[in-house]
Amino acid sequence: MAGFIQKETTDAVVRAADIVAIAGEYVRLTRRGSSWWGCCPFHNEKTPSFCVTPDKNMFYCFGCHKGGDVFTFVMEMEKLTYPEAVVSLARKYGIEVTYEQGYHPENARQDTEKTELVSLYDRVASLFHYLLTQTEGGKFALEYALSRGLTMQTIEKFKLGYAPADRRWLKSFLRKKHFSDEFLAKSGLFSRNYPDVAFFSDRLMFPIFDRRGQCVAMGGRLLRGEGPKYLNSGDLIHYQKGETLYAFSLARQAIRQEKKVIFCEGYMDCIAYHQCGIAYAVAPLGTALTEAQVRLVQGFTDTVLLSFDSDAAGQAATWKAVLLCRRLSLTVRVIRLRGGKDPAEIMLNFGAETLTNDVENAILDSDYLFDSLSHTYPVDTPEGKTKACLAFFPYIDALQTEIQKESSLNQLGQRLGLSPEAVRRDFQNRDRARERVERRQDAGKSNGQDIALNAELRTILAVVSDAACFARVRRELAESDFTDERAKELFIVLEECYREDDLSFGTILSRCADDGVRQMISRAVASGEFAENTEKMVADGIALIKRNGLERRRDALMSRIRMLVPATPEDRAALNELLAQKMDIDSRLNGKD
């Protein structure tokens, strides 16, 4: 698109665009004579040195020396290319974008199709919002949202909605609005195999907006019946989940002002932060945090706060996010939630002040990693110290300055009671040290493939061998019950196939993105290992996964109980609630529930 927008379009945008109004969306401006002044949005300052001159349609900062026209300003603020800035402003002012001759018509058609799909999603989001807030059918979903502590103002802000239980209603409604079946089939709103059946039904809906505030996708939470707790739109021609952050368009201004961002677990956690006045929170969309998502905010902030769950999956996600952000030269802190299992629960039970305190007391990522390692490895033994160091070294590698690396190595030695020289030598020779540890670990192993198949994978592979068992698995387990990433991926694949009524072996394989996973499935099925007593194998697997989940929850509760110092009546009430939850889990683990 870069060289193909006609000059007539850019000229029309320049004539229509009011640079004072546009800059004023990001900066508080005060008029002085013929110019407007404010604090620069591109660097921290207390004395205004940012000048906007409307007569020349330009801006300039006398502090950091950035300057340019209205397109340059939008490019800098939104991290857009020049043509993207032209198109963004053209749409803002209702100007048709025309292209030079030679612009490939297929590209033009795709741009048009993207625009039409975004318009459809905006329309459906508004429809679902109306069904939630104004109809009897959506009343129970609205009551659920309110019971979770959300206000009507928050529900309006995030445009929450309700997808009707009748899965054929949406297609019928959109047909009456003259949308073609061919166009709707590309939208991602309907089943591939059953094009009249809506992908989302009887769910609380969370519209997903791009950085311009346009609805491009959706997520839905199950409130009753069977199925996965959350369903999310897949990648579409106008939406890639790995390049989008939930609530970014709402959080962007606060991220710029505060120079920090919170990455949290999901929709409700993000919304809870915003309702509590912490408006710089965003969330990845059902995936691990990606580099593209971090780069969305990198130009606006220098500090990242991570707020993921305290279970094994959440801890693994925190580790990966720390390394990713550090490689991109961002300072990282970790929020430890003391009053509940997630921000939404804290907001509901204790209010905004408790959640705000948890954010303000976020710890440095290195301290978080040290604490995690001390609970993972027996650091009172030489072998445990070696493993802890090897686990910590990737963090050192991710740091971008020699001063950071040196300081962290010294801190590691102090925490483990080791000399800085010994730690530094092992860091410099970490590959050889890791090989020595792995050789000792491998000495007792007979077959790596057998060890790789843990209880979760064995259960899922048994289901693949006999797909009829999946109905029971999805009834008793959810995606969040799995800690093994491959098992979780296979569960999601099976759920997608189940919803489209096609659990054939070929379809399951075709939906697996990882070659290793496909090979594992093929090997397991071909060996016949799961062909006998499959139902019992699945039942035993379900029971074990549930028990492991309860034990993880108990461990997380114990960690929170140990950290909670009951200094106030609220603290004592929180401690009693945690103890009650632990007693309930102990009872269930002992078979008394």
N, C-alpha and C positions, 0 to 999 in steps of 0.2 A: 504493500500500500504506500510505501515511503515516497516514491516519486510520481504518484499517479493522481493526486488530488489537484483539481484544476485551480488556477490562480483566482478565478472568479469566486470560488468557494472561500478561500482564505481571506480574500478582500472583504467578502460579505461578513465573515466572522469578526474581522478587525473592526468593521464599522459598527457592528451590533454589540460587541463585547465591551462592557464597562469595567475597566481594570480596577477602579476603586471599589466597585461592588464585589468583584471576584476576590481581590486581596482582602477585603473586609470580612469575607467568610472565614478567614484564617487569622487575621490580625486586627486588633482594635486600633482604628485610625482616627487621627484628629487633624482637622483642617488648619493649615497655616498659609494664608495667602492663596495662591493658586495650586499649592501642593498639599498632600496628605502624608502625615507622619505616624509611625508606630514602632514598637519593638520588633526587631527582625525575626521572622519565623525560621531563619536558617541557622542562627546561632544564639546562644544565651546572652542577654544583655538587659540592663535595667534602665538605661537612658536611650530613648528612641533614636535610631540612626537609619531607619528604613523609610525611604521616601518614594511615594507614588505620584507620578506627574501625569494627570489625565490628558492634558493637551497633547502630549507626545505618546500617550498610551504605553508608558514604560514605568519600570521600577528600578531602584538602585539602593543598595545598603552601603553607607559610608564606613561601616565597621568591618564587614567580611567581604565587601566589594562585589557581591553578586548583583547582577542586574540583567535587564533585557525587556522584551515585550510581553504581552499577555500570554502568548504561547509558551515562552520560556518559564514564566511564573507557574503555569499549570504543570508543565513538564517537571519542574523542580519539586513542587508540592505533592504531586500525585505519582511521581516516579514513572512518567509516561514517555513514550517516544514522541517525536514531533507530529507525525500523522495521527497518532492516538489523541494527542492534545487537540488537534484541529477538529477531529470527529467529535470528541467530548464536548467542546464548546459549541460546535454546530448544532448538536442535539439539544444543548441547554437553551439555545436561542431559536430553535425551530427552523434551522437552515438546512436545506437539502444538500447533501454532499455529492458532488459530481466529479467524475474522474476523466483523466486524459484518454485519448484514443490509444488503444493498445493494452489497456488494462484488461486482464483476462476475465472474460465474462463469468467463468466458473467462480472466481474469487468474489466477484460482485454479487453473484447469486448466493454464495455462502454468507457474505456479510448481511445480505437482506434476510436470509433465513435465520441467522443468529438474532437479528433485531426482532423478528417476528416471534421467535421462541421466548425471548426475554419479555416481550409484551404479553404473551400467553401466560407465563409464570406470574407476572405482576397481577394479571387479571384473576388467575386461580387463587393466588394468595389473598387477594381482597375478598373473593368469594368465600373462601374458607374462614376468613376472619369474621365475615358477616354471619356465617352459620354458627360460629362459636359464641358470638356476643349477642346475637339478636334472635335466635331460633330456639324452639323447645328441644329439637333434636341435639343441639350442641350444649344444652344446659349442664349435663352431667360432666362434660369435659371442662366447661368453665368453672364449675364447682371444684373440680379437682385442682385446677390451676390456682384458684383462690385459696384452697386448703393448703397448698404448698407455700403460702405466704406472699404470692404475687398480687400486686395491686392492679386495678383496672388501668391505671396510667402506664404501668409496665407492660401489660398485655397489649395496649395500644401501641406503645413504643416499638415493641418487637413484632407487632402484627401477628400474634399467635392466632391459630385457626383450628378448625375441626373438619376432618375429612369424613363424609357420610359413610354409614355402615353399608349402604347399598352400593356395591362395587360397580354397578352399571350406570349409576345416576350421573356421574361426571361426564361420561362420554355422551350420554343423551343430551345433557345440558349444553355441552360445547357444540354439538351438531346443530342445535337450534340457533346457536350464535354464528352459524355458517363456517365453522372450522371443518376442513376436509379430513377424512379418515387417513389419507396419506400423510398429511402434515402432523396429525395427532400421533401417528405411529412413530414419528421421529422424536417426540417430545420427552420421552422417558416417564410420562405420567401413567402409562398403561402397560399391561403385561405383553411380552413379546409374542407368546403363543396364543394368548386370548386377548386380542386387541380391544375388545369392548369392556374389559375388566380393569378397573383402576388399580394402580400399584399401591396406593395408600387408601386405607379404609378404616373407619371407626378409630381414628387416632387423633391425639392432640398434635397439631402441626406447627412446625418451626420453619418459617420461610428463611432461606439463605440468600443474603444480598451480596452483590459484588461491591467493589470499593466505591462505585458511583451510587450505591444505594438502590440498584435495580435487582429485583428478585430473579435469581438464576437457577435455583434448585430448592429442594425441601427435605426436611427430616420429619419423621413421625414417631410419636411415642405411644406404645400400646397401653391402654388403660383397662381393658377387660378382654377375656377370651384367651386364645392361644396364639403363639407366634413370638418372634424375637422382640425384645423390649423396644429396640429402635430400628427403624428402617430409614435408609438415606438414599437420595438420588445418586445414581452412578454417574460416571463422566459422560458429558454430552458435548456437542460441538461448541456450545457457548459456555461450558462450565467444566472445569477440572478441579476436583476436590483437593488435590495436592497443591494447588496454587491459590486456594481461597481460604479465608479465615472467617469463621462465624462472628458476626457483630463488628467486623472491622470498620464498616462505614459509620457505625454509631460510636466507635471508640477512637477513631482516627484523631479527632481534635484533642481529646484528652491525652492521647499518647504523645502528641506533639508538645502539649503544654507541660506534661509531667516528665517527659523524656524517659518514660519507662512503660513497659507493657507486661500484662499478666497473661501467660498461656495456661489455660485451665482445661479440665477434662471434657466437658460437654456443654450442651445447650443450657440446662438448668443452672449449672455452676456459674456460667458466664452471666446469665441473666441476674442471678443473685448478687454477684459483685456489682453490677450496674445499679440495681435497685438500692443497694447500700451506699451508693454515691461513689463507688470505685469504678469509674467509667472507662478505664483503660484496659479492660479485660477482653480477651478474644479466645476462641477455641478452635483447634484443628477439627476437621470434619470426619470423625470416625476412622482416622488413620494416625499413625505416628507423625509427630511434627516433622515437616519437610523443610529442606533448604529454601525452596521457593516461598513457603509461608513465612519463614524468618526474614527473608529479604524484603517481603512486603512492608515490614515495620523497621527494617534496619536503618533506613535513612531518617527516621523520626526519633529514634531512641538510642540510648547507650546502655540501658539496664533492662534485663529480662528477669521477671519473677515467674517461677514455675509452681503451679498448683495442681498437681496430679494426685490421684488416689494413693493411699499408703499401702495398698496390697502389693503383691509381687509384681503384677503387671504394671501398676502405677510407678513402682520403684524402677523397673526396667525402662519405662518411658522417660522417667526423670533423668536417668543416667544418659540415655541417648540424646535427650534434648540439651543437657549440659554440654556434652562434647560438641554437638552441632553448633550451638550458640558461641561457644568459646572459639571454635575454628573461624567464626565470622567476627571475632574481636569484640564480642559483647560481654559485659559484666553480667554475671548470673547469680541470682539469689533463689532460695527455695522457701516457700511458705509452708510452715508446719501448722496444721489446723488442730487446735487443742479442744475446741468445744463441740466437735461433731465429726462425722465421717466425710462430709463434703461441705462446700460453701452454702449450698441451698439449705442443708439441715441446720447449720449454724445460724443463718439468717432467720429461719423459722423459729428456732428455740431460744436464741439468745440475742438476736438483733444485730443491727449494723455495727455497733461499737465493738463487739467481740471480734467480728470479722475484720474490721479495720485494724484492731490491735494485732491480729495474726499477720496481716500484711505488713504492718510497720515493723514487726519483729522478725521478718524473714531473715534467714541466716545465709551466709556465703555458701556457694556451692561446694567449696573445698571442705568446709565444716560438715556439711550434709554427707558428703562422700566418705569422710573419715568415720562418721558415726555409723554409716551403713556398713562399711568394711569391718568395723569392730564387732558388729552383730553377726556378720557373715562368716568370718574366719576366726580361729582360735589364736588371737594375736599375742597370747602369752607363751607361744611356742615358736621356735625358729621356723618351722615349716609354715605355720599360720602367718607369721610376719612376711615371709617370702611371697606367699600367695596374695596377701593384702597389697604388698608393693606392686606386684605384677598387675593386679586389678586396677591400681591407681595410676599406673604409668600412662595409659591412653589419655587420661586427663592432662597430664604434663605435656604430652605430644600436642594436644589441642590448643594449648596456650600459645599466644602469638608473640610474646617478647621473652628475651632471655632473663630479664629481671623476674617476670612472673614464674618462669620455670624454676629458677634458682630458689626463689622464696618458697614455692610449693614443695620442692624437694627437701628443703630444710625443715619445713613444717611437718612433712611426712616422717622424717627421722625423729623429730621431737615427740610426735604422737606415739610412735612405736618403740621409743627408747633405743634408737639406732644412731650411729655416728653419721653425719652428713656425707662423709667420704664413702662409707659402705653403700648408702642409698644411691649416691651418684654413680658409683661403679656398676651397680646392678642395673641402673637405668640405662647407662651407656651400653651395657651388654645384655639388655633385656631379652633379646631373642634367644640367646644361649641359656639364660636363666629359665625362661619359659619352657624351653625344650627339656631341661633337666627335670622340672616339675612334672611335665606331661609324660615323660618316660616313666617316672615313678608311679604316676597315676595309671598308666596303661599296663603296667606290669600285672595287675590283677584282673585285667579285662580279657575276655575270651573272644568276643565278637562285637565290633563297634556298631554294627547294624542292629543287633538285638538290644543293646543298651539305648540306642536312639529311640526305640519304640517304647515310650513311657505309657502310663495308664491312660492318659487322655488320647494319645494317638491310637492306641490299641482299640479303644472304644469307638472312635470315629472310623477306623479302618474296618472294624466289624460291621458297622452300619453300611459302609460302602459295599461290603460283600453281600449284605442283605438289606436293601434299601427300605424294606417294609418296617424295619426297626426304627427308622428315623422319626416316625410319628410319636413314639414314646419318648425319644431323646429330646425333641423340641418341646414336648409337654413338660418335661421335668428339669431341663437345663436351659440356660441362656448363654449367649456369646460371652458374657462377662464371667461365666463360671470356668472358662478355660484360661490357663496361664501359658500353655505352650502355643506359640504363634502359629505353627503349622496346623495344629489341631483346631485353633480358632478360625483360621482361614478356611479349612475344610468344612467346619460347621456352617460358616456363612455361605459357602458354595452350595452345600446341601439344602440350606434354607431357601436359597434363590431357586434351586431346581424344584424343590417341593412346592413352592408357591406357583410355579409354572407347570406343575403336574408332569414333570419329566425328570425322573431320578435314574435314568439309564446310565450305564457305565460310561458310555461315550460322551454324554452331555456333561457329566461330572468332571471328566478329564479335560474337556474343552474349556471349562470355566476356571481351571487351575492355572494361574499365571506362572508358577514356579516349576521349572523342569524337574527339579529334585523331588517336589511333592508328587508330580505325575509319575515319576519312576518308582517312588515309594508305594503309591497306590497300586500300580501295575504289578510290582513284585509281591505285594501282600496278597492280592487277589489271585495271581497265578500260582502262588505257593499252596493255596488251599488252607492256610493256617487258620483262617477265620470262618471256614465253611461249616464246621461242626459246633454244636452247642452255642450258636451265635446269640440267641435270645438271652441265655444265661450270662454269656460274656458281656453283653450290652448292659444287662441289669446290674451285674457286679461293677462294671465300669461307672455307671451312673452313681451308684452308692458311694464308690470310692471318691469320685470327683466332688460329690456333695460334701463328703466328710472332709476332704482336703480344703474345700472352700470354707467350711465352718472353722477349721483349725487356723486358716489364714486370718479370718475375721477375729478369732479369739486372740491371736498373736498381735494383731493391730490394736485391739482393745487394750491388751496388757501394756503395750507400748505407750498408749495415750494415758492409761491409768498411772503408769510410773512417772510420766512427765507432769501430770496435773497436781499442782500444790493447792489444796483447798484453803485459800486465804480469805475468801469471801463466801457469803451464803450462796451466791451464784455458782462459785467453784464447787462447793459441797454438793449442790443439787446436780451439777454436771457429773461429779464423781459418782454419786448414787445412781445416776442414769447409766453410766458406763458399767458399773458393777452389776446392775440389773441385766443389762444386755449380755454380759459375760456369763452370768448364772444361767440365762436362757440357753446360750450356746452350749455350756457345759452339760446342761440337762439333755439337749438334743444329741450331743456326742455320746452320752451315756445311755442313749436309747430310751429316755423317759418321756419323750414327746411324740 
